């Protein structure tokens, strides 16, 4: 299991503290059970926030999967076309004859 990053620890801790104070002030509870329930809920919320903070490696991988970009900001590709959508090779031949669709599923029988 990877170690948590500093951002995950900071966001999670801040969430626990802020949500605990907010829930205690809004609920007005003074019993031990009420404070314990609020504390457990705040810890669960802090854990959720800490786990949803993107890891540095995942952020880089997501940017790389989104497409490579040049220094000018235009996507790299064939001819530097920025306004045209790219058509995948599998969809380019969608209108081909029945032999290209052999073995594919169909909604019509």
C-alpha positions as a Markdown table, in Angstrom:
| # | Residue | x | y | z |
|---|---|---|---|---|
| 1 | Unk | 0.0 | 0.0 | 0.0 |
| 2 | Unk | 1.5 | 3.4 | -1.0 |
| 3 | Unk | 2.2 | 6.0 | 1.7 |
| 4 | Unk | -0.1 | 9.0 | 1.8 |
| 5 | Unk | 1.3 | 12.2 | 0.3 |
| 6 | Unk | 1.5 | 15.5 | 2.2 |
| 7 | Unk | -1.5 | 16.8 | 0.3 |
| 8 | Unk | -3.6 | 13.8 | 1.3 |
| 9 | Unk | -2.6 | 14.3 | 5.0 |
| 10 | Unk | -3.2 | 18.0 | 4.9 |
| 11 | Unk | -6.6 | 17.8 | 3.2 |
| 12 | Unk | -7.8 | 14.9 | 5.3 |
| 13 | Unk | -6.7 | 16.5 | 8.6 |
| 14 | Unk | -8.3 | 19.9 | 7.7 |
| 15 | Unk | -11.5 | 18.1 | 6.7 |
| 16 | Unk | -11.7 | 16.3 | 10.1 |
| 17 | Unk | -11.1 | 19.4 | 12.1 |
| 18 | Unk | -13.4 | 21.7 | 10.2 |
| 19 | Unk | -16.2 | 19.2 | 9.8 |
| 20 | Unk | -16.0 | 18.2 | 13.5 |
| 21 | Unk | -16.3 | 21.9 | 14.6 |
| 22 | Unk | -19.1 | 22.6 | 12.1 |
| 23 | Unk | -21.1 | 19.5 | 13.2 |
| 24 | Unk | -20.7 | 20.2 | 16.9 |
| 25 | Unk | -21.7 | 23.8 | 16.5 |
| 26 | Unk | -24.7 | 23.0 | 14.3 |
| 27 | Unk | -26.0 | 20.1 | 16.3 |
| 28 | Unk | -25.6 | 21.6 | 19.7 |
| 29 | Unk | -25.0 | 18.2 | 21.3 |
| 30 | Unk | -23.5 | 17.9 | 24.7 |
| 31 | Unk | -23.7 | 14.1 | 25.3 |
| 32 | Unk | -20.8 | 11.8 | 25.0 |
| 33 | Unk | -22.5 | 9.6 | 22.5 |
| 34 | Unk | -23.4 | 12.5 | 20.3 |
| 35 | Unk | -19.8 | 13.8 | 20.3 |
| 36 | Unk | -18.5 | 10.3 | 19.6 |
| 37 | Unk | -20.9 | 9.9 | 16.6 |
| 38 | Unk | -19.8 | 13.3 | 15.2 |
| 39 | Unk | -16.2 | 12.4 | 15.7 |
| 40 | Unk | -16.5 | 9.1 | 13.9 |
| 41 | Unk | -18.5 | 10.8 | 11.1 |
| 42 | Unk | -15.8 | 13.5 | 10.8 |
| 43 | Unk | -13.0 | 10.9 | 10.6 |
| 44 | Unk | -14.9 | 9.0 | 7.9 |
| 45 | Unk | -15.3 | 12.2 | 5.9 |
| 46 | Unk | -11.6 | 13.0 | 6.4 |
| 47 | Unk | -10.6 | 9.6 | 5.1 |
| 48 | Unk | -12.9 | 9.9 | 2.1 |
| 49 | Unk | -11.4 | 13.3 | 1.2 |
| 50 | Unk | -7.8 | 12.0 | 1.7 |
| 51 | Unk | -8.4 | 9.1 | -0.6 |
| 52 | Unk | -10.0 | 11.2 | -3.3 |
| 53 | Unk | -7.0 | 13.6 | -3.6 |
| 54 | Unk | -5.3 | 12.6 | -6.8 |
| 55 | Unk | -1.9 | 11.1 | -6.5 |
| 56 | Unk | 1.0 | 12.8 | -8.5 |
| 57 | Unk | 1.6 | 9.8 | -10.7 |
| 58 | Unk | -2.1 | 9.5 | -11.5 |
| 59 | Unk | -2.4 | 13.1 | -12.5 |
| 60 | Unk | 0.5 | 12.8 | -14.8 |
| 61 | Unk | -0.9 | 9.7 | -16.4 |
| 62 | Unk | -4.3 | 11.3 | -16.8 |
| 63 | Unk | -2.7 | 14.3 | -18.6 |
| 64 | Unk | -0.7 | 12.0 | -20.8 |
| 65 | Unk | -3.8 | 9.9 | -21.7 |
| 66 | Unk | -5.6 | 13.1 | -22.6 |
| 67 | Unk | -3.3 | 13.7 | -25.5 |
| 68 | Unk | 0.1 | 15.1 | -26.0 |
| 69 | Unk | 0.3 | 18.8 | -26.6 |
| 70 | Unk | 2.9 | 21.0 | -28.2 |
| 71 | Unk | 4.5 | 24.1 | -26.7 |
| 72 | Unk | 1.9 | 26.2 | -28.4 |
| 73 | Unk | -1.0 | 24.2 | -26.8 |
| 74 | Unk | -2.1 | 22.5 | -30.0 |
| 75 | Unk | -2.6 | 18.8 | -29.9 |
| 76 | Unk | 0.0 | 16.9 | -31.7 |
| 77 | Unk | -1.2 | 14.7 | -34.5 |
| 78 | Unk | -1.6 | 14.5 | -38.2 |
| 79 | Unk | -1.2 | 17.9 | -39.8 |
| 80 | Unk | -1.8 | 19.9 | -36.6 |
| 81 | Unk | -5.5 | 19.9 | -37.1 |
| 82 | Unk | -7.1 | 21.4 | -34.0 |
| 83 | Unk | -10.7 | 21.9 | -35.0 |
| 84 | Unk | -11.4 | 18.5 | -36.5 |
| 85 | Unk | -12.4 | 15.4 | -34.5 |
| 86 | Unk | -10.3 | 12.3 | -35.0 |
| 87 | Unk | -12.2 | 9.3 | -36.3 |
| 88 | Unk | -10.9 | 6.0 | -34.9 |
| 89 | Unk | -9.8 | 3.4 | -37.5 |
| 90 | Unk | -12.4 | 1.0 | -36.3 |
| 91 | Unk | -15.2 | 3.5 | -37.1 |
| 92 | Unk | -13.8 | 4.6 | -40.4 |
| 93 | Unk | -14.9 | 1.4 | -42.1 |
| 94 | Unk | -18.3 | 1.2 | -40.4 |
| 95 | Unk | -20.1 | 1.4 | -43.8 |
| 96 | Unk | -18.2 | -1.5 | -45.3 |
| 97 | Unk | -19.8 | -4.7 | -46.5 |
| 98 | Unk | -21.3 | -7.5 | -44.4 |
| 99 | Unk | -18.0 | -9.4 | -44.4 |
| 100 | Unk | -16.4 | -6.8 | -42.2 |
| 101 | Unk | -19.2 | -7.2 | -39.7 |
| 102 | Unk | -19.0 | -10.9 | -39.5 |
| 103 | Unk | -19.2 | -12.2 | -35.9 |
| 104 | Unk | -20.4 | -8.9 | -34.4 |
| 105 | Unk | -23.6 | -8.6 | -32.4 |
| 106 | Unk | -26.7 | -7.1 | -33.8 |
| 107 | Unk | -30.0 | -5.9 | -32.4 |
| 108 | Unk | -31.9 | -7.1 | -35.4 |
| 109 | Unk | -32.3 | -10.7 | -36.4 |
